[in-house]
């Protein structure tokens, strides 16, 4: 697998972490949401390539990631896909704050997956 796939995922996670390190305001919140969306999408797309999967459905890939020990908390990852989908299709202040909080809580799981992929 080309290193660029893992590098893209790593860059997305790093940018998410940098955004989360900033003092929260509306601009930073929206930046975190966008970076969270990229990170989750690159997580399953990169895992798909590493696993050699032919599946195209993100939730199916999340289940495959669990079966292949890429992740341990399938339900949390499925919720991450749901949060990503909600944030990219609907914009409400309350939902934006929920996605921001979820992204902050979810960052260690993205970093854990990245560490697994880099082995």
Secondary structure by P-SEA (a helix, b strand, c coil): ccaaaaaaaaaaaaaaaaaaaccccaaaaaaaaaaaaaaaaaaaaaaaaaaccccccaaaaaaaaaaacccccaaaaaaaaaaaaaaaccccaaaaaaaaaaaaaaaaaaaaaaaaaac
